Structure formats: C-alpha cells, structure tokens
Amino acid sequence: MADNLNFSFGLTANLANAAMVAGTTSTYTTSNTTVCVINGKFCTTLAAQTNTATPTLDATTGAAFIAMTPNNCCALVLGQNAAGAIKMSQGPITATLTGVTTTVGAFIRDPQFPSLPDDFVPLAYTIVRTAPSASNWTPGTSSWTASGVSATTFQNVVQLPNRPQIA
C-alpha cells in the first residue's frame, strides 16, 4: 500500500515567490516570474504582472464568485494553472461578529480554504471581511479597498498551510 504522505511523486508547489500583492481596485500585482509544479510536472511560467485583472470566475466551480454581504468573511486563494493562467478560488463564506460602521467584526470561526482543482497551484491567499456598512463585495470585481472591507496582506506560499493565518 502506498503512503499518502510520500512527497517523492505528484508534488504540487510554487517554487518561486511571486511576491503577489493587491493591486489598485480589484487587480493584483506580482514582482517575480512564477516557477510552479503541478503533479510533478513543471508549469508554464507567469511573468511579473502589474495591476492585472483578477479572475471573475471561481477556478473551483467555474461560476461567478459569490458576493459577500456585510459581517462576513472568506478566504481567497490566487494561483495559476499548468498553462500559466492566473486563477482564483473562493472559500466558504462565514459570518463574523458584527462590527461597527466601517470596522469589520472579529472572527467567530476561522475561515476555510476552498477545494482547489487538480490543475491549480496556489501562489498566495488573502482573508476578506466585510463591515456592517459595506456594500455587497464580490471577489474579482469589487475593490480590495472598498469602504467597510478588510483584505489581509496577501500571504505568498509554496503550498497552502493547514489553515489560513488570521492574525
């Protein structure tokens, strides 16, 4: 019987820090070219990007992202496929404690990562929360800095950790 934790085959990892950050409005920016592996095979690289449009379709579901209403949070994972195209997946939307006006509320439960497609390697993730006064916020189209919205500094990763960092 094969050991499921054997990393000598089938590795999916990001081998170079893309230095991904939120761009202006709903865009993203990277400083470095990616070097990725999906299931043990090298991927096409993704060159450094400046204020590039963030995907508007969820890589996991193929559907438009679900808008977040006030007093909610979710994890967003940005990555690429083997062809070098940027992708993004949205984790489950969960409630937060009620904040005050434009200040987001504290977490009730840690947000969870989404399921990711087989043809996807994570580059970074962020946690987004909405305050009581926030308009509905939709990944890929709404501004990272919209009033009443808090998006954490992008966490650049080799692989996703076992849970999102919230502090």
Residue, then its C-alpha position, 0 to 999 in steps of 0.5 A: m500500500a502506498d503512503n499518502l504522505n510520500f512527497s517523492f511523486g505528484l508534488t504540487a508547489n510554487l517554487a518561486n515567490a511571486a511576491m503577489v500583492a493587491g493591486t489598485t481596485s480589484t487587480y493584483t500585482t506580482s514582482n517575480t516570474t512564477v516557477c510552479v509544479i503541478n503533479g510533478k510536472f513543471c508549469t508554464t511560467l507567469a511573468a511579473q504582472t502589474n495591476t492585472a485583472t483578477p479572475t471573475l470566475d471561481a477556478t473551483t466551480g467555474a461560476a461567478f464568485i459569490a458576493m459577500t454581504p456585510n459581517n462576513c468573511c472568506a478566504l481567497v486563494l490566487g494561483q495559476n494553472a499548468a498553462g500559466a493562467i492566473k486563477m482564483s478560488q473562493g472559500p466558504i463564506t462565514a459570518t463574523l461578529t458584527g462590527v461597527t460602521t466601517t470596522v469589520g467584526a472579529f472572527i467567530r470561526d476561522p475561515q476555510f480554504p476552498s477545494l482547489p482543482d487538480d490543475f491549480v497551484p496556489l501562489a498566495y491567499t488573502i482573508v476578506r471581511t466585510a463591515p456592517s456598512a459595506s456594500n455587497w463585495t464580490p471577489g474579482t470585481s469589487s475593490w480590495t479597498a472598498s469602504g467597510v472591507s478588510a483584505t489581509t496582506f496577501q500571504n505568498v506560499v509554496q503550498l497552502p498551510n493547514r489553515p489560513q493565518i488570521a492574525 
